[in-house]
C-alpha cells in the first residue's frame, strides 16, 4: 500500500503543477524543477520524504522570497485536490514559521483542498496562545474543511504528527474550539471533535467525561459524537463512561456458556472461529456492551491487547444471545502476527467473563 502511494507522484502529475506555477511566475523553470525532483535519490525516498523533497524543490525553484513564493502557491493550490498535494502545507511548515501571518492564511486556504493539520502544529508549539486564537476564528469559518482543521490541528495525540506536550499536559485551551464545533452541521467536523476528545481521554479521562456529561442527551447527533469520543474509555471499562451511556455497572445473573475457540492451534495466514452463548436470568432488563480482547504476541515475545466491539444490546429476562465470530490471522499493513500463545477474552460492560488460550504457529 505504502509502495503504491509513494508512486502517486508521476512526472505528468508534477508537470501539471509546474505548468500552473509558470503561469504565475514566468521565470519559473519547469524543466529544472522536474529534473531536481526526479534526482538520483528519488527512488530511495518514501512517501513523506518525497512530499518533503517536492516542497523543498519548490522553494529552490520559485523566484523571490518566502512571501512572494507563498503568494504564488496560494493561487496555484486550489486547482489541485487530494492528500498527495500536502506538499503545499509542507512548504509552509518548512519555510514559513517566521512569517506567521501569511503562513496561517496560506494554511487556511490549503486545507480547503488538502490537509494542513500537520503543518499547523509547529506554529502551536511556537506560539500556542496566538495560534489557538486563529483556530478559534476558523471554528466559525464558512468552509467545513477549515472548521474541521480547527479541531484536528490541536489534537493532543494526532497520529503521525508532531507532539503537542503542553496540550497533552493541559487540554483546557482546546475546549473553546471544541465547544464551538461539537454540534457542527458537518459530520466530518463533528467526528474530528470526537477524535480530539478521545485523545484527551487518554491523559485526562475525568476532564473529558466532564465535557461529555454536559453535552450528552441534547440530541441523537450529539450523543453519537459523545459515544465516539468515549470509545477508548469504554473499551477499557471506565465505570463512569459506561454509566454515562447507561450500561449496567454491576452485571447480575448473566452467564457465559460454552466459550471456546474452534481451533486451539492456528497457522499464521489462516482463520478460525470463537463462539459462546450468553444468557440472562435477571428479572430486569440490562444494557450490555459485548466485546472481546485478543492478547497478541509481539515480536519481542511480550503480548499486546487489542479490544474489539461485538455489539451492544438489551438483555431481557430469560433472553439468550449466541456469538459466532471469525478470527483471521493474516498479516496486514496494520498488524504482523508472531507465533506463540495468545489469549482471547470475552468482556461484558468492561468485565472479563470468560477466557481461553490458543497457539499461533
N, C-alpha and C positions, 0 to 999 in steps of 0.2 A: 504493500500500500504506500509506504513512505517513498519507495523507489519510483512508483508511478507519479506521485505528487511532485517530487523534485524535478521530474522531466516535463512538467507543465510549461516551463519557460523555454519555449521554442524560439528560434530566430525570427519566425514570422510574427509571433506574438509581441516580441520586444521591438521589432521593426515598426509595428503599428503604433506603439507608444512613442518611439523615437520620431516618427513622422509628424505626430501631433506636436511634440515639443519643438521640432524645427519650424512649425507654423508660427509659434510664438517667439522663437529665438532663432533668427535667420543665421546666426553664427554657429549654431549647434551642429556639430559634425556627426551625422548619423552613422557613417561607416566606422569612424573612430570609436564611437560609443559601443557599437556591436562587437568590434574587434576586442575592445577592452573587457567586455562582458565575457565573451567566449575565449578566455585566455587558456594558457596551458594547465591551469589548476581547476578549471570549471568542472570537469568530470569528477573530481575528487570531492567537490563540495556537496554537502547535504542541503536539504530544503531551506532551512533557516539561514545557512551560510550563503546560499545563492541569493536569497532575498536581501541579505545584508550587503552582499557584493554589488547587486544592482543599484541599491541606494547610494553606495559609496561611489560607483562609477557615474551616476547622475551628478553627484556633487563635483566630480572631477571635470565633467564634460560641459555642463550648462554654464554659460558665461555669467559673470557678475558675482556679487557677494551673496550670502545666505538669503537676505531679504529679497533680492532680485530673483534668485533661483526659486524660492518658495512661492513667490507671486506667480511664476510661470506654472509650477506644479499644481497650484490651486485651480488654474484654468484647465489644466490637462486632466487631472484625476477624475472629474465627474463623467468623463467619457469612457471610463473603464470600471467594471464592477466585478467584485469577487474577492475571495481571500488572497488569491495569487497577487493581487495588487497592493498587498500590505507593505510593499517596498516604499510606497508613498509615505505612510506614517513612520516607517523605519528611518526614512530620510530625516524626518523631524527629530526622532529620538537620537540619531547620531550627531546631528549638526545644529539643532535648534534650541538646545537647553538654555543658552544665554539670551535668546530672543523670545522670551516667554509669551508676549502678547500676540505676535503674529503666528507663533508656533501653535498656540492653543486654538487660534482662529482656524489655522490650516487643518488641525486635527478634527475640529468641529465639522469642517467641510468634507474631509476624507472619510469620516465614519459613515456618511450617508451612502457610500458605495462600497466601502471595505470595512475594516475593523481596526479601531485605534486604541482599544483599552490597554494594550501592552505598552504603546508609546507614551501614554499619558502618565504612567506610574513614576518614571524618573522625575517628572515635574511635581508629583505629590511628595516624593521623598525630599526634594529640594526646597519646596515651599508649600507645605501641606495646607495651611490656612487659606492662602490665596487660590490654590488650585481647586480645593474643595468648594470655595465660593463660586468659582467658574462652573463647576459641575452642578452646583445648586441652580445656577441660571439655566443650564442645559436641561434640568429636570422639568422645565416648563416650555421647552422648545416645541415648535410645531411638527418637527420631523421625529418619527418614532425611533429611528436609529440613534439620533442624538440623545434622546431621553434614555434609551437603553444603555448607551455608553456612559451616561452619568452614574448609573448604578454599577455597571460591570467594571468600570475603571478602578473603583475604590474597594473592590472585593478584597478582604484581608488575605485570602488564600487562593487567589486566581491561579489555576493550574498553568504550569509552564511560564509563569510570569515573574518579574522582579518582585521580591518580598516587600511588604509594607509593615515593618516591625512596629512602628508607632501605632498604626491602626489595629494591629493584632493585639497590642497591649491595651489599648483603649479605643474601642469601636464607636464610642458615643458621637464623635463628629460626623459619622456617616448617617446617623439617624434622620436628620432633616431631609436628606436626599431621598432616603427610602420612604419616609412618610409622605413625600410628595408624589411617589410613583407606585405605591403598592396597589392602588385601585385604578391604575392607568387603563385606558381603553384598549391598549395593545397587550396581548398575552405575551408577546416577545419581550416586552418591558417588564411585565409582572413576574415572569419566570426569572429574569435577571435579579429582581429584588429578592425572590425566594432563594436563589443561589447565594446571594450576598449574605442573607441571614443564616443560611446553612453553614457558610464559612465561619460566621461569628459564633455559632453554636458550639464549634469545636474548641474554642478557647473560653467562651463566656456563656455557658448554657442558660443560666438564670437570667442574664441580661436579655438574651434573645427571647426567652419564653415570656418575659415581662412584656415585650413588644407584641408577641403573638396573642397574649391574653387580652390585650387592649383591642386588637383587630378582629379576633375570631367572632363569628356569629353575625357579622354585619351583612353578609351575603354569601351565596354559594361560591361565587367567584373568588371572594377574599378568603373563604375557608380553604379552597383548593391551594391558594398561594401559601397560606399558613401551614398546611399539611406538607407541601413540598419543601418548605423551609425547615420543617421539623424532621425530615426523613432520617438524618443521621442519629438524632436523639431517640427517635422511635426504634430504629434498628438496634440501638444499644440499650433498649429497655428503660429509658429515663422515665421514672414514675410520674413526674409532673407532666411531661409531654404526653404520655399515654392518657393521663387523666383529662387533659385539655380536649382530647378527641374522643372522650367517653369510652375508652377501653377499660374493662373491668380490671381494677388493680389487683384484686385477690381472686384468682380463678378458683371456683368451687365446683366440685362434682363433675369435673371434666377429666376424662381418661383417654389415654392413647393406647390403642390395641394393635398388636402385630406390626410394630415399627421395624422395618427391615430393608436392607439393600439387597437387590436380587442377585448380584454377583459380588462376592467378597474379594475376588481378585480381578482386576481390570487392567488391560494393557493401554498404555498411552496411545491415543488415537481412536479408542473405542468408546462406547457408551454403555450405560446401564440404567436401571430404574430404582427408585425407592418408593415405598408405599406404606400406608398405615390407615387405621380407622380412628377417627376422633368422635367420642360420644359424650353427650351431656345428660346427666340425671338430676340437674339442679332445677328446683321448682320455678325459677325466674329466668327470663331471657338475659343472656350475656353477650356482649360485643367482644369478639375475639379477633386479634390480628395474628395470622399464621405465617411464620417464617421458617426457613431452615438455614443452617450455617454449615459451611464446609471449612475444616481446618486443612488448608493446602500445605503440602510440604514445599519448602523453599529450597533454593539451590544449596544453601549452607546447612540444610538438614533441620532447621527450625520450622515452625509452622506459622501460617498467617491466616486469620479467619476472614471469610467473606460471607456476608449475610444476604439472603435473597428473600424477597417478599413473595409469598404464595397468594394470599387472599386476605380479605377482611370480611367477616360475616357475623350475623346474629345467630347464636345457638339457642333455639327454642328448647323448652323442657322435653327431654326424650329424643332430641334430634341427633343424627349421625352425619358424618362427612368423611368421604373416602378421598385419600390423596394417592395419586399415581403419577409420578413425575420423572421425566427423563433427565439423566445426568450425563452430559457429554464431556469427554476428556480429550478433546482435540486441541492441539497447540494453536494459539491465536496471537495476533499482534499485541493484545492486551494481557495475555496470560500464557506463560510457559509452564507446562506441567513437569514435575520431577517425581521419580519413583520413591516409594516409601509408604508408611502407614498414615492414612488420612482418617478423619473422623467427620461424620455427619450428625447433626443435632437438630431436632425439631423444637421450635420455640413458639410459645403462645403468650402473647402480651408480655414479651421480654423475659419469660421464664422458660428455662430449658426443661423439656418434658420427657424426652427420650433421646438416646444417642447410641451409635454403633460405629465400629471401625471397619475399614476396608483397606486393601493393599493395592496400590497403583504400581504396575510393573513396567 
